[in-house]
Amino acid sequence: MNRLVSQKANLFDLTHSLRDSVLGALQDADLSFRPGGDTLNFSRLLLEQGEIQAAYTRLFQTSELKLDVTAPAGLDTVAELQAWFTGLDAEMWSALEVLSNDDLDRPIVRSGHAMPLGVTFYTYRESVFIFAAKASVYLRSLGHEVPTLVLSFVG
């Protein structure tokens, strides 16, 4: 068992609970909402986060990060998005479970800088925090209550 796997509840589950709490605050009609300007609609914001997660899962499998994943078509409801994320979580967990601590210490080159593969999990985690911060703005713009968990992490 590698060091990330041994901290599953604190790292993996808590990280994804942020996203899940955002999904739990949404209705299907909210997915088309755009706060204005050149922003994404809420659905696209969620799909983008899923694409990032899928790219990081592939990184854990191949040691190469390419942000070129495209979400599947037909994810038009909150329930469909939740089911997709459940699958993405399972795929990421499976990719992390098979890694050894030596694998986690192996350097990965990203944007000209080398960092241990295990550190890239924390980079992925930061993407979820950034997503949660964006989503809190969208929820406030919709007049929805921001979930307590999201408030505790990103205000």
Secondary structure, 3 states (H helix, E strand, C coil): CCCCHHHHHHHHHHHHHHHHHHHHCCCHHHHHCCCCCCCCCHHHHHHHHHHHHHHHHHHHHHCCCCCCCCCCCCCCCHHHHHHHHHHHHHHHHHHHHCCCHHHHHCEEEECCEEEEHHHHHHHHHHHHHHHHHHHHHHHHHHCCCCCHHHHHHHC
